[in-house]
Every structure is written in structure tokens, then in C-alpha cells.
Amino acid sequence: MKGIWITTLMVGGALAAGGGAAYFAKGYINNEMRAEREQLHRQYQLVNVVVAKANLAAGAVLSSQTVALREVPQTFLHADAVRSGQWADIAGRVLSRSVRSGETILNSHLAHGVGAGFSALLADGMRALTLPVDEEASIAGMLAPGDRIDLLFTTAAGNDSVTVPLLSTVPVIATGVRTEANSNSLPERLQSAAFRNITVAVSPSDAARITLAQEAGRITVALRQPNDQDRAHIARVTKSSLLSADEPTRQSRSRTRVQIILGGV
């Protein structure tokens, strides 16, 4: 009888120990699963980031017309991505490199200044030179990025004035802050705003010529037809040559002779 009680107690103890172990194991498993779910939730939590609405070229201005907000899982988010809370800090900034449609905008994509995006528009060996223009010199504001122009130089020469061609077929890459890349993305107030300067792409030597011409006289802009790539052949023009061209010719100044024929028997 005593042996039966001992056996019963041992079995009961084993069952109790097994039940306790199962209870604690279940609690441990539940805690692990809860921690795993929380970790997955943190990894796949959706974060609003700034993305490109369309393919954007270098020099494009970031605005509500060019970018949008999109939810991206935290685990797939680039460390340099621009989040929705940072939008106010980058609105109006310029891209220094092209971005594809739907691609997340990174801080490293942003140019350090408004004009910094111009560097991506320049061919090898060329320089971007900005020169001030008045309403007359800018063709009354009708110039646009992508146009080609001739530059005429006027200065005093002794008691006379002279105008000579300075450069031909010069590409205009910006009028004010407007470029070919950002023409459609600028706010309306900037698209129609008057500009007081233009930026052209020239060689370093031509940049030096323009700089000196600005100091020595006046530069006038002549707009070219888009398909006209011929170099301008313009003679040196002075006040004297203008006046001499207006003078009547010697033949027109001479008295007209009338021949009189006398007849009779």
C-alpha cells in the first residue's frame, strides 16, 4: 500500500512539473512571438517619403508639380531619403543629377545652391557665364532657355562709336532662374517673371571676352532662328559709316542735263 502511494505521488509530481514546464514554455513562446511581431512591425512600418512624379533631369526644381509623397516600408528606406517632414526644407531646391519617376529623392541628389544644377547642363570644357541684360538687350523678355543668340559689342572709338560682332550662335541655358530642365516645374510666378540676367554656355576664352566687353562698352543680344547655325558675317559699323550710307550719291546730286535739239530749214 505504501508503494502505491509513493508511485501516485511521483506520477502526480511529474504531471505537475510537466504542466508547469508547459505553462512556462507557452509563455516564453508567446513572448518571443510578440517580440518578433513587434520587430517586423517596426521593420515594415510605412514611412512617407518624397519621390519624383516623373523623370526629372539635373537642374529640375523640386515643387508640388515635380514630386509627391509615397509610403515606403521602413526596412526598405534609404538612410539618406527625404521624409515628408523635411519637405519644407527642400522645396525650391535644384537637383544635381537626374532622378527616375517613382525614385525616392535623396539629400545627396540636391544641389548645394539654386544655380548648382547648371553644371550638369554644360558640355565638357564649357563654362556657364551669367550676364545682366536690360529689357531691350533681352529681346523684351522673349528669350528662352535653349535659344541661340549673337552678341554685338558697342563702344567708343575716339570721337566715334563702333559696333562689332562679339560672338555668334551662343547657347542660352538659363533666363533668370529658368532652365530647359525646370521650365515646366517652376511655380507660375517664376515662369512668367521678368528676368534681369541670362546664363550662356561659352568656352573659357569667350567668357573672358564677354567679361572685358562688359567693362569696355555695351553688349546687345540678337536672337537667332533655331536652325541657323552659320557664323554671322557683320562688318564693323560706325557712326560715320551710317551717315555715309545715308548720303545721296554723286549722280543723284548732279544736275540732270536735258538735251535740246533745234530744228529748222
Order of alpha helices (4+ residues) and beta strands (2+ residues): alpha-beta-beta-alpha-beta-beta-beta-beta-alpha-beta-alpha-beta-beta-alpha-alpha
